Amino acid sequence: MSVALASVVPSSAAPALSLLDETEPVLRAHALRSLDALADSFWPEISSAVDKIQELSEDEAFPERSLAAIVAAKVNFHLGSLDDALHYALAAGKLFNVDEQTQFAVTLRALCIDEYISMKVRQSETVPGAAGGSSQHAFAKELEAVVERVLNGCLQNGEIKEAIGVALESRRLDKVQEAIIDGCKTDEARKKALTYCFDCAQTLVASRGYRAQVLSLISDIHVKHFSSETRDHIAVANCMAFVGDAKGAAEVLMTLVKEASSATTPAKRDELELTALQIAFDIVDNDAPFLRHRLQLCCPTQDLLLS
């Protein structure tokens, strides 16, 4: 005869809280593990000991500081102290699971991303040696570690647009490139990601200097990772035109004209010539001051004069 054993549901956090008064680190650690599991349900009861838990998280002699920090983060979160919750969540390191879909994890993950974006923007706009204080965050390394874990999770889940958006806003062009090249599994997906990145650069990036960096990255990826036959020449030329690279835009046009002259079929020749014409029309329509004139000077043949 078998006997079904029902799982014991705790009715109070008092037993675990009492162990916090013990002097043995092992017993305190056991208490914190229990409180971590109980925090979402018994946070009002645990809040009476939050000061003690926070002290443990800051005690360098205590071996389970990270465990104390994550408990403190959860209790502060439920108390509505989001700044303190974020502080202790970052101090908890890898015990702060950014992949969880709990209200605690989702809210603090968003706060981390916002804080990181603000920090990176301040850093990019701070002139070295200028007065006005440091742009460094007290938990800069921890913030970066959390955001990189979020970005890696996006790539693993195929959330390429989300990864590009966060990486763009936080001015992490290395992560933008990683999302496009490594995150996308096919060339077609990479082209769609590059188009999305271009649209974001044109509509969401306010800094002219930073936008130029993004567009230069987009054109570099097009050139380095696609053959001339499969490359989106219009996208490359548009990027170069927007950053004022007349020489680069001229090279795209000359490449198309050269390939058209040696095309093996009339259809291919027409396709290449039409692409060159489309680029020329786009440059005329979106002409920045003197770009069209400079492009004409870069072209080695009068056949490509844009008038």
Buried (B, 14 or more C-beta within 10 A) or exposed (E): EEEEEEEEEEEEBEEBBEBBEEEEBEBBBBBBBBBBBBBBEBBEBBBEBBEBBBEBBEBEEBEBBBBBBBBBBBBBBBBEBBEBBBBBBBBBBEBBBBEEEEEBBEBBBEBBBEBBBBBBBBBBEBEEEEEEEEBEBEBBEBBBBBBBBBBBBBBEEEBBBBBBBBBBBBBBBEBBBBBBEEBBEEEEBBBBBBEBBBEBBEEEBEEEEBBBBBBBBBBEBBBEBBEEEEBBBBBBBBBBBBBBBBEBBBBBBBBBBEBBEEBEEEEBBEBBBEBBEBBBEBBEEEBEEEBBEBBBEBBEEEEBEBE
